[in-house]
Amino acid sequence: QVQLVESGGGLVQPGGSLRLSCAASGSIFSINTMGWYRQAPGKQRELVATITSDGSTNYADSVKGRFTISRDNAKNTVYLQMNSLKPEDTAVYYCNLRIVRRGITYNYWGQGTHVTVSS
């Protein structure tokens, strides 16, 4: 089984920064995609950023230039550095691990960490 444990959420003022971490354990294959999604109250879950095992990244337009995703493959950990935070970034942030094996996609999710941007 795969477990994802997130940390780093909290309350921050507009313009501030936070760093989220997500450590994966279990049956993790070396070729995978890790990422962050978020869900604000009353809204659907949306992509924030993803990073493949070879370092290719993808960002939502709303966070480009402000957020940076990175990973440490040796530690099976993905990070999300969030700068210049805005109130609209307030959401529950979920870590995701996606593995494709024999044509089947497996998605694993963390429990979520709250990020609140407010003065």
C-alpha positions in Angstrom: 0.0 0.0 0.0 1.0 3.6 -0.5 0.8 6.3 2.1 1.2 10.0 1.6 1.8 12.2 4.6 1.5 16.0 4.1 2.8 18.8 6.3 3.4 22.5 6.3 -0.1 24.1 6.0 -1.3 26.9 8.2 -2.4 30.5 8.4 -0.4 33.1 6.6 -1.0 36.8 5.7 -1.4 37.9 2.1 2.0 38.2 0.4 3.5 35.6 2.8 5.0 32.2 2.0 4.5 28.6 3.0 6.2 25.4 2.1 4.2 22.2 1.9 5.9 18.7 2.1 4.5 15.3 1.2 6.4 12.1 2.0 5.4 8.9 0.2 5.9 5.4 1.5 5.0 1.9 0.5 5.0 0.3 -2.9 6.3 3.3 -4.9 7.8 2.8 -8.3 10.6 4.9 -9.4 8.7 6.2 -12.4 5.8 8.3 -11.2 4.2 11.7 -11.1 3.7 13.6 -7.9 1.7 16.7 -7.5 -0.5 19.0 -5.5 -4.2 19.7 -5.9 -6.4 22.0 -3.9 -10.0 22.3 -3.0 -11.6 25.5 -1.8 -14.9 25.6 0.0 -17.8 25.0 -2.4 -15.4 24.4 -5.3 -14.1 21.4 -7.2 -10.6 20.0 -6.6 -8.2 21.6 -9.0 -4.7 21.0 -10.2 -2.0 23.2 -8.6 1.2 21.6 -9.9 2.8 18.3 -10.9 6.3 17.0 -11.3 7.4 13.8 -13.0 10.2 11.6 -11.7 12.5 13.1 -14.3 11.7 16.6 -13.1 9.2 17.9 -15.7 6.8 20.3 -14.1 3.3 21.6 -14.9 1.5 24.5 -13.2 -1.9 25.9 -13.1 -2.0 29.4 -14.6 -3.2 30.9 -11.4 0.0 29.9 -9.5 2.7 30.3 -12.2 5.5 32.5 -11.1 4.4 32.2 -7.4 4.6 28.5 -6.6 7.4 26.1 -7.2 7.1 22.3 -7.1 10.2 20.2 -6.5 10.9 16.6 -5.4 13.6 14.5 -3.7 13.5 11.1 -5.3 15.8 9.6 -2.7 13.3 10.6 0.0 10.1 10.0 -2.1 9.1 13.5 -1.1 7.5 16.3 -3.0 7.5 20.0 -2.0 5.4 23.0 -2.9 7.0 26.4 -2.2 4.2 29.0 -2.2 5.2 32.6 -2.3 3.2 35.8 -2.7 0.1 34.1 -1.3 -3.3 35.5 -2.0 -6.6 35.0 -0.2 -7.8 33.0 -3.2 -5.1 30.5 -2.5 -7.0 29.5 0.6 -7.9 25.8 0.3 -7.2 22.3 1.5 -4.1 21.1 -0.4 -3.9 17.5 -1.3 -0.8 15.6 -2.3 -1.1 13.1 -5.2 1.0 10.2 -6.4 0.2 8.8 -9.8 1.6 5.6 -11.1 1.0 3.9 -14.5 1.6 0.2 -14.7 0.7 -2.0 -17.5 -1.7 0.6 -18.9 -3.5 1.1 -15.6 -3.3 4.4 -13.7 -3.2 4.3 -10.0 -3.9 7.5 -8.0 -3.1 7.9 -4.3 -4.0 10.9 -2.2 -2.9 12.4 1.1 -5.3 13.4 3.8 -5.0 17.1 2.9 -3.5 20.1 4.7 -5.2 23.4 5.3 -3.8 26.6 3.9 -5.5 29.8 5.0 -4.4 33.2 3.6 -5.9 36.0 5.6 -5.0 39.2 7.3 
